């Protein structure tokens, strides 16, 4: 079974607004904090849980982030 994370998990009780992502999907940052750049695309390397994903940050380090910092890149 493929692990998935739910973007907008914390911000919305409306399931229609929640976005499902899996490893290999592209997301973009909605913050300039945590070694991320707002609006920049990142590749989801791995899904840790429904609220945590792993991406390579701006320093080139593979790190774990909360889904609250990202939106699905379409």
C-alpha positions in Angstrom: 0.0 0.0 0.0 1.3 3.5 -0.9 1.7 5.9 1.9 0.0 9.2 1.4 0.1 12.6 3.2 -2.8 15.0 3.4 -1.9 18.6 2.6 -4.1 21.2 4.3 -4.7 18.6 7.0 -4.5 21.1 9.9 -6.3 24.0 8.2 -9.5 22.5 6.9 -12.2 20.2 8.1 -13.6 20.3 4.5 -12.2 17.1 2.9 -12.8 18.6 -0.5 -10.0 21.1 0.1 -7.5 18.5 1.3 -4.9 17.4 -1.2 -3.4 13.9 -1.2 0.3 13.5 -2.0 2.6 10.6 -2.3 6.3 10.1 -2.9 7.3 11.5 -6.3 4.6 14.3 -6.3 5.6 17.9 -6.6 4.6 20.5 -3.9 5.3 24.1 -3.4 6.2 25.9 -0.2 3.9 28.5 1.3 6.5 29.8 3.7 10.0 31.3 3.7 10.9 29.6 7.0 12.5 26.3 7.8 15.1 26.5 4.9 12.2 26.7 2.4 11.4 29.4 -0.2 7.8 30.5 -0.6 6.5 29.5 -4.0 9.4 27.2 -4.8 8.7 23.7 -6.1 9.9 20.6 -4.1 9.7 16.9 -4.8 8.2 14.7 -2.2 11.0 12.1 -1.5 9.0 10.1 1.0 5.8 10.2 3.0 6.5 9.6 6.7 2.9 9.8 7.8 -0.3 11.6 6.8 1.1 14.8 8.3 4.8 14.5 7.5 6.7 14.5 4.2 10.4 14.4 3.4 11.9 16.9 0.8 15.3 18.3 0.0 15.4 21.8 1.4 17.2 24.9 0.1 20.4 23.9 1.8 20.4 20.6 -0.1 19.5 18.6 3.0 16.8 15.8 3.0 14.6 16.8 5.9 11.1 16.0 7.3 8.5 18.7 7.2 4.9 19.1 8.4 2.3 19.2 5.6 1.1 22.6 6.8 4.1 24.2 4.9 3.1 23.0 1.4 0.4 23.0 -1.3 0.1 20.6 -4.2 1.9 21.8 -7.4 -0.4 21.3 -10.4 
